[in-house]
Amino acid sequence: MYSFDTGVCGGRVINVPRQADFALDLDAIERAAAVSDARVLFLTSPNNPTGNLTPTADIERLLNLPLLVVVDEAYIEFVSNPQASVSSWVGRYENLAVLRTFSKWAGLAGMRIGYGLLPEWLAEQIWKIKQPYNISVAAQAAAVASLADLDYLKANLAQLLAERERLLPQLQAIRFLEPIPSAANFILCRVRGRNAREIKRQLEHQGILVRHYNNSYLRDYIRISIGRPDQSAALLHALRALETDE
Ligand SMILES: Cc1ncc(COP(=O)(O)O)c(C=O)c1O
């Protein structure tokens, strides 16, 4: 969406590929910033779909660049360590903005409700271009209701994190999968010796939807969302059946 919106606004996108382990390539980002007149750097932590966190030390280094650093923390509520977030740095660094959403942790994806933590100078600019229409009344009501029901939502989050930790070793035990430890509500798995798109298709036949990406970086991967224990059981049952097809 960041590249799409940049295009719509007449901007130019410079993609800097991540390293083989999906860590940011800091040197390459710095080189790209030096040879372009890039004004904004978008980072996501935890990242989608890889699930890895960006170390805050990496973000601190990138904040030295002469551009606005936007850190998308859409999945940060799935991280148990509060030190993983850079939200408390907003204001301390005049070139840092943090984006958050109710879509993931509160399950309000269809409501289109989120927020930004912005330095004051940037908030003033955003007000200038904000349309007079607001987020919908339904979205406001849902967000307020979520905040009033934090204990319930936090208990859901705790269950989801426990399920993620329980599922990981079981996915590791599937011969053709190489799951990547995740800080988000999904686990990206490399598919070894089998066609990832075919695995996605076969799971779909069993009523199990996983994500496959049709691009050169992620062609050999599937992304599995964390669900309830009974859903994990159905997934593992289907994956084990596929193992016997080998
Ligand atoms: C990194 C990241 N940011 C933001 C979003 C979407 O957030 P919202 O629903 O608030 O637009 C997603 C959803 O897939 C995402 O993966």
PDBQT file of the ligand as one rigid body, heavy atoms in Angstrom, charges set to zero:
ROOT
HETATM    1  C1  LIG A 301       2.133  -3.909   7.979  1.00  0.00    +0.000 C 
HETATM    2  C2  LIG A 301       0.684  -3.589   7.883  1.00  0.00    +0.000 A 
HETATM    3  N1  LIG A 301       0.257  -2.347   8.142  1.00  0.00    +0.000 NA
HETATM    4  C3  LIG A 301      -1.065  -2.014   8.063  1.00  0.00    +0.000 A 
HETATM    5  C4  LIG A 301      -1.988  -2.964   7.705  1.00  0.00    +0.000 A 
HETATM    6  C5  LIG A 301      -3.429  -2.588   7.566  1.00  0.00    +0.000 C 
HETATM    7  O1  LIG A 301      -3.849  -1.774   8.589  1.00  0.00    +0.000 OA
HETATM    8  P1  LIG A 301      -5.264  -1.048   8.425  1.00  0.00    +0.000 P 
HETATM    9  O2  LIG A 301      -6.302  -2.137   8.349  1.00  0.00    +0.000 OA
HETATM   10  O3  LIG A 301      -5.362  -0.220   9.668  1.00  0.00    +0.000 OA
HETATM   11  O4  LIG A 301      -5.209  -0.256   7.158  1.00  0.00    +0.000 OA
HETATM   12  C6  LIG A 301      -1.600  -4.251   7.411  1.00  0.00    +0.000 A 
HETATM   13  C7  LIG A 301      -2.622  -5.241   7.015  1.00  0.00    +0.000 C 
HETATM   14  O5  LIG A 301      -2.426  -6.213   6.379  1.00  0.00    +0.000 OA
HETATM   15  C8  LIG A 301      -0.234  -4.574   7.495  1.00  0.00    +0.000 A 
HETATM   16  O6  LIG A 301       0.195  -5.809   7.212  1.00  0.00    +0.000 OA
ENDROOT
TORSDOF 0
